[in-house]
Each structure stands twice: as structure tokens, then as C-alpha cells.
């Protein structure tokens, strides 16, 4: 089997996705954070997307952006994850910012921890950059942005309430929204009965479906989670409405990291199967409760058809 995997990705969406991760990563990853995957970006293919994931160094902020995958030339080999620090992302962003091609090819050389990004269909070779990536975190207690985002998406939506925001969280999420070309919006929810969370990125955009009819697509560009501060027991919630049911949910379920504790592997698989079924049931329910165009417009500006102030 080939040790090198190639995939083709839209240039503009990859540039925005990587730029959207930068505000959440430290300029230098601490030694103690390397084994648990904190302060480093994870790039992983899930469905039609290259998901770009990060966990902030205080483990209180999680984010996912995405780039559209055009083609994968893997010869039957699973596409390996890529782990990259902020300086590495800066090198990639510098190349992509000056690229003129619509698509770029990503070449993943996993054994040698090397990643090459080069323009596709450009005469005289086009621009390209090769960077050294980080080894995967192998601590059983490693942080998993995909799992946290999936869990937070199931948080029950608060019908009303106010919660204090850390300025650094609002600033970082605002920069992410700007980099991916979306609005800044968030919803307040209660997760697990004892934790308030702010779920960012549930703005709506309009597109044409296969029949050239306009449809509203909620929360498909970025998704973020920060921890809230209000006592969850004082918040009225909608029991049957989750904080997120957008296009990123299914890819995130596919991107959840495998459990490294062999003794609990079967239990983990069973837990994720139940979780996936629950999330998809909510997704189907919400699809049947789709807001009309006027309500969707309110959601795009940061409001919610179901509830009030999130911040």
C-alpha cells in the first residue's frame, strides 16, 4: 500500500478554514500539551469535507471549520489525520493566500510527517509548500474537539437567559466567523444537566438545491463551543430542541477519535452508536420543524426561532 495519500480541496475554503483556526491556537505548543492534542490543529477527512479542528490550550474552547474536498486519490488507503501547530498553519496560509488556482492538491506523507500543498492546473508548476507536521497525540486522555462539539450540539436550547462571556472567547470566535465569511452567532444551552455551553456558528445561509429551489442551510461553515457561567438549574429550556443540527454534525460524528484504552473500546463504540442515533433523531425532528424564510432570516443575524438572548 502507498504511504502517500493525495486529495484535492477548494483553495478558498481551505484558506478560510485554516485562518479560522489560528485565533484558537497558541504561538507555541507547550510540551505538556503535545500528548493530549491541545493547542494543535487536526485536519481530517469526513464525508465531503476536510474538517479543521482545534482545542484551545485552556480546554474551554473548541472549534471546527471545514474545506470542501473535490477528490481523493487514496488507492483504498484511509486518509490519515494531519496534526499541525500554529507556525505550520502560518506557512500553509501564506502559500494559499497567494494561490490563483481554484483547487489545491494536498499530499500527506504520514510516515515522514510531511505535508505538501500545491496548486492544481497552473502552468509552470504553480505555487507549493511542504511543511513538517506533528505526530498524533497518543495519551488516552487526549482532547477530542469532534466529540466535544457533538456532545455540545445535543445541549438543550435555553428559551431565554443571559450569560457572561469571556472577551477572549468572543474575540476568537468573531475572528473565526470573519475568516470563513459567516456571521457571528451563538446559542445558549444546557449540557448534561449541570453545564451551560455557548454553541457558536448556527447562522443560516441560503443556497439552491438540486431542483434550483432556494433552501436554508443552518450552521454549515463553522462550529464552536465555549463553556458558560450561569447556573444551569435556573435556565428554562426546550426539552426537544438541541443547540445544533447543521451540516457539520454527521461529519463530526465520523471524525470522533477512537478510544486508545483497549479495555473500554467496545463500550466506546456502543456509546458512540447510541449517541449517533440520538443526534440523527434530533436532526430529523428539526428538519420537520424548519422555519419559514422570515424566521430563518432572524436566525442568520444571530437570533433564534426558538429562543432569546444567548449573550
C-alpha positions as CSV (number, residue, x, y, z in Angstrom):
1,X,0.0,0.0,0.0
2,X,1.1,3.5,-0.8
3,X,2.3,5.6,2.2
4,X,1.3,8.8,0.4
5,X,-2.3,10.0,0.1
6,X,-3.5,12.8,-2.2
7,X,-6.7,14.8,-2.1
8,X,-7.9,17.9,-3.9
9,X,-9.6,20.7,-2.0
10,X,-11.1,24.1,-2.9
11,X,-8.4,26.7,-2.3
12,X,-10.6,29.5,-0.9
13,X,-12.4,27.2,1.5
14,X,-9.1,25.7,2.8
15,X,-7.6,29.2,3.3
16,X,-10.6,30.4,5.3
17,X,-10.8,27.1,7.3
18,X,-7.1,27.4,8.3
19,X,-7.3,31.1,9.1
20,X,-10.4,30.4,11.2
21,X,-8.3,28.1,13.5
22,X,-5.4,30.5,14.1
23,X,-7.2,32.6,16.8
24,X,-7.6,29.4,19.0
25,X,-4.0,28.2,18.8
26,X,-1.0,29.4,20.8
27,X,2.1,30.7,19.0
28,X,4.0,27.8,20.6
29,X,2.6,24.5,21.8
30,X,3.6,23.6,25.4
31,X,5.5,20.3,26.0
32,X,2.8,19.1,28.4
33,X,0.1,19.7,25.8
34,X,1.6,17.6,23.0
35,X,0.5,14.2,24.3
36,X,-3.1,15.3,24.7
37,X,-3.5,17.2,21.4
38,X,-4.2,20.7,22.9
39,X,-3.0,23.8,21.1
40,X,-2.6,22.0,17.8
41,X,-4.8,21.7,14.7
42,X,-6.2,18.4,13.5
43,X,-7.1,18.1,9.8
44,X,-9.2,15.0,9.0
45,X,-11.4,13.9,6.0
46,X,-15.0,13.2,6.9
47,X,-17.6,12.8,4.2
48,X,-17.3,15.6,1.6
49,X,-15.3,17.8,3.9
50,X,-11.8,18.3,5.2
51,X,-12.6,19.2,8.8
52,X,-10.2,21.5,10.6
53,X,-10.4,21.1,14.4
54,X,-8.7,22.7,17.4
55,X,-8.8,22.7,21.2
56,X,-7.7,25.9,22.9
57,X,-4.9,25.5,25.5
58,X,-7.3,26.0,28.4
59,X,-9.6,23.3,27.1
60,X,-12.5,25.7,27.4
61,X,-12.9,26.4,23.7
62,X,-13.4,24.0,20.8
63,X,-13.8,24.9,17.1
64,X,-14.3,23.2,13.8
65,X,-14.1,24.8,10.3
66,X,-14.3,23.0,7.0
67,X,-13.0,22.9,3.4
68,X,-14.7,21.2,0.5
69,X,-13.0,18.1,-0.8
70,X,-13.2,17.7,-4.6
71,X,-11.4,14.4,-5.0
72,X,-9.5,11.8,-3.0
73,X,-6.8,9.6,-4.6
74,X,-6.1,7.2,-1.8
75,X,-5.9,3.8,-3.6
76,X,-8.1,2.3,-0.9
77,X,-5.9,3.6,1.9
78,X,-7.7,5.6,4.6
79,X,-6.8,9.3,4.6
80,X,-4.6,9.8,7.7
81,X,-5.2,12.7,10.1
82,X,-2.7,15.6,10.0
83,X,-1.7,17.4,13.1
84,X,-0.2,20.9,12.7
85,X,0.9,23.7,15.0
86,X,0.2,27.3,14.5
87,X,3.6,28.1,12.8
88,X,2.9,25.3,10.3
89,X,-0.6,26.7,9.6
90,X,1.0,30.1,9.0
91,X,3.2,28.6,6.3
92,X,0.2,27.0,4.6
93,X,-1.9,30.2,4.9
94,X,1.0,32.2,3.4
95,X,1.0,30.0,0.3
96,X,-2.8,29.7,-0.1
97,X,-3.2,33.5,0.2
98,X,-1.2,34.0,-3.0
99,X,-2.6,31.0,-4.9
100,X,-4.5,31.7,-8.0
101,X,-5.8,28.2,-8.8
102,X,-9.3,27.2,-7.8
103,X,-8.1,23.9,-6.3
104,X,-5.0,22.8,-4.5
105,X,-3.7,19.2,-4.0
106,X,-2.8,18.1,-0.5
107,X,-0.2,15.3,-0.4
108,X,0.0,13.6,3.0
109,X,3.2,11.6,3.7
110,X,2.3,10.2,7.0
111,X,5.4,8.1,7.7
112,X,7.7,11.1,7.2
113,X,5.3,13.6,8.9
114,X,5.3,15.7,5.8
115,X,2.5,17.7,4.2
116,X,2.7,19.3,0.7
117,X,0.1,21.7,-0.7
118,X,0.3,22.8,-4.3
119,X,-1.8,24.5,-6.9
120,X,-3.7,22.3,-9.4
121,X,-4.0,23.1,-13.1
122,X,-1.5,26.0,-13.2
123,X,1.1,26.4,-16.0
124,X,4.8,26.2,-15.0
125,X,4.0,24.2,-11.9
126,X,2.3,26.8,-9.7
127,X,3.0,27.5,-6.1
128,X,3.6,24.9,-3.5
129,X,4.8,24.5,0.1
130,X,6.0,21.5,2.1
131,X,5.8,21.5,5.9
132,X,6.6,19.1,8.7
133,X,3.6,18.0,10.7
134,X,3.3,16.9,14.3
135,X,2.9,13.3,15.5
136,X,-0.5,12.3,16.6
137,X,-1.3,12.7,20.4
138,X,-1.4,9.2,21.9
139,X,-2.4,9.9,25.5
140,X,-5.6,8.1,26.4
141,X,-6.8,11.3,27.9
142,X,-6.3,13.3,24.7
143,X,-8.7,16.1,24.0
144,X,-11.2,15.4,21.2
145,X,-12.7,18.5,19.6
146,X,-15.1,16.5,17.4
147,X,-16.5,14.6,20.4
148,X,-17.0,17.7,22.4
149,X,-18.7,19.5,19.6
150,X,-21.1,16.6,19.0
151,X,-21.9,16.4,22.7
152,X,-22.5,20.2,22.9
153,X,-24.7,20.1,19.9
154,X,-27.1,18.0,21.9
155,X,-27.4,20.5,24.7
156,X,-30.9,21.6,25.3
157,X,-31.6,25.1,23.9
158,X,-32.3,27.7,26.6
159,X,-35.6,29.6,25.9
160,X,-34.1,32.7,27.5
161,X,-31.3,33.8,29.7
162,X,-28.1,35.8,29.9
163,X,-24.6,34.5,30.4
164,X,-21.3,36.3,30.9
165,X,-18.8,36.0,28.1
166,X,-15.0,36.0,28.3
167,X,-13.8,38.7,26.0
168,X,-11.1,36.3,24.6
169,X,-13.7,33.8,23.6
170,X,-15.9,36.3,21.9
171,X,-12.9,37.8,20.1
172,X,-11.6,34.4,18.9
173,X,-15.0,33.3,17.7
174,X,-15.6,36.6,16.0
175,X,-12.3,36.2,14.1
176,X,-13.2,32.7,13.1
177,X,-16.5,33.8,11.7
178,X,-14.9,36.6,9.8
179,X,-12.2,34.3,8.3
180,X,-14.8,31.8,7.0
181,X,-17.1,34.5,5.7
182,X,-20.0,33.9,8.1
183,X,-21.8,35.9,10.8
184,X,-21.1,35.6,14.5
185,X,-24.0,33.9,16.3
186,X,-24.3,31.7,19.4
187,X,-27.0,29.8,21.3
188,X,-27.1,29.1,25.0
189,X,-27.8,25.6,26.1
190,X,-27.6,23.2,29.0
191,X,-25.4,20.0,28.5
192,X,-25.7,17.0,30.8
193,X,-27.9,18.9,33.2
194,X,-25.0,20.6,35.0
195,X,-23.1,22.7,32.4
196,X,-24.1,25.7,30.4
197,X,-22.5,26.0,27.0
198,X,-22.4,28.5,24.2
199,X,-22.7,26.9,20.8
200,X,-21.3,29.2,18.1
201,X,-22.0,29.1,14.3
202,X,-25.7,28.4,13.9
203,X,-26.2,31.2,11.4
204,X,-28.2,30.3,8.3
205,X,-27.4,30.8,4.6
206,X,-29.4,30.3,1.5
207,X,-28.5,28.1,-1.5
208,X,-30.1,26.4,-4.4
209,X,-30.9,22.7,-4.1
210,X,-30.8,20.1,-6.9
211,X,-34.1,21.4,-8.3
212,X,-32.9,25.0,-8.3
213,X,-35.2,25.9,-5.4
214,X,-33.9,28.0,-2.6
215,X,-33.3,26.3,0.7
216,X,-31.9,27.5,4.1
217,X,-28.8,25.6,5.3
218,X,-28.2,26.2,9.1
219,X,-24.7,26.1,10.6
220,X,-22.6,24.6,7.9
221,X,-19.5,26.7,7.8
222,X,-18.1,26.6,11.3
223,X,-19.0,25.4,14.8
224,X,-17.6,26.3,18.1
225,X,-18.2,25.7,21.8
226,X,-17.3,27.6,24.9
227,X,-18.3,26.9,28.4
228,X,-20.9,29.1,30.1
229,X,-21.1,30.5,33.6
230,X,-24.7,30.6,34.6
231,X,-26.2,28.0,37.0
232,X,-28.0,25.7,34.5
233,X,-30.8,24.9,37.0
234,X,-32.1,28.5,36.7
235,X,-32.5,28.3,32.9
236,X,-35.8,27.4,31.2
237,X,-35.0,25.1,28.3
238,X,-36.7,23.5,25.3
239,X,-36.6,19.8,26.1
240,X,-36.9,18.7,22.4
241,X,-34.7,21.3,20.7
242,X,-30.9,20.9,20.5
243,X,-28.4,23.7,20.1
244,X,-27.1,22.5,16.7
245,X,-28.3,20.3,13.9
246,X,-26.4,21.7,10.9
247,X,-24.5,20.1,8.1
248,X,-21.3,19.6,10.1
249,X,-23.0,17.2,12.6
250,X,-22.7,14.0,10.6
251,X,-19.0,14.6,9.5
252,X,-18.2,15.4,13.1
253,X,-19.6,12.1,14.2
254,X,-17.4,10.3,11.7
255,X,-14.4,12.3,13.0
256,X,-14.6,11.4,16.7
257,X,-11.2,10.0,17.7
258,X,-11.0,6.3,18.5
259,X,-10.6,5.3,22.1
260,X,-7.0,4.5,22.9
261,X,-7.9,2.5,26.0
262,X,-8.3,-1.1,24.7
263,X,-10.3,-2.2,27.7
264,X,-13.0,0.3,27.0
265,X,-13.0,0.1,23.2
266,X,-16.2,-1.9,22.9
267,X,-18.0,0.3,25.4
268,X,-16.9,3.4,23.5
269,X,-18.2,2.0,20.2
270,X,-21.5,1.2,21.8
271,X,-21.7,4.7,23.3
272,X,-21.0,6.4,20.0
273,X,-23.6,4.3,18.2
274,X,-26.2,5.4,20.8
275,X,-25.0,9.0,20.6
276,X,-25.1,9.0,16.8
277,X,-28.7,7.6,16.7
278,X,-29.8,10.3,19.2
279,X,-28.2,13.1,17.3
280,X,-29.7,11.9,14.0
281,X,-33.1,11.6,15.5
282,X,-33.0,15.2,16.7
283,X,-31.7,16.2,13.2
284,X,-34.7,14.6,11.6
285,X,-37.1,16.2,14.1
286,X,-35.7,19.7,13.4
287,X,-35.8,19.1,9.7
288,X,-39.6,18.7,10.1
289,X,-39.8,21.9,12.1
290,X,-37.8,24.0,9.5
291,X,-38.5,27.8,10.0
292,X,-40.0,29.8,7.1
293,X,-37.8,32.3,5.3
294,X,-38.7,35.2,7.6
295,X,-37.7,33.3,10.7
296,X,-34.6,31.9,9.0
297,X,-33.5,35.5,8.3
298,X,-33.7,36.3,12.0
299,X,-31.5,33.3,12.8
300,X,-28.9,34.4,10.2
301,X,-28.5,37.7,12.2
302,X,-27.8,35.8,15.4
303,X,-31.3,35.3,16.7
304,X,-33.2,32.1,17.1
305,X,-36.6,31.0,16.0
306,X,-36.9,29.2,19.4
307,X,-35.4,31.4,22.0
308,X,-33.9,34.5,23.2
309,X,-30.6,36.1,24.3
310,X,-27.5,33.9,24.3
311,X,-25.1,36.6,25.3
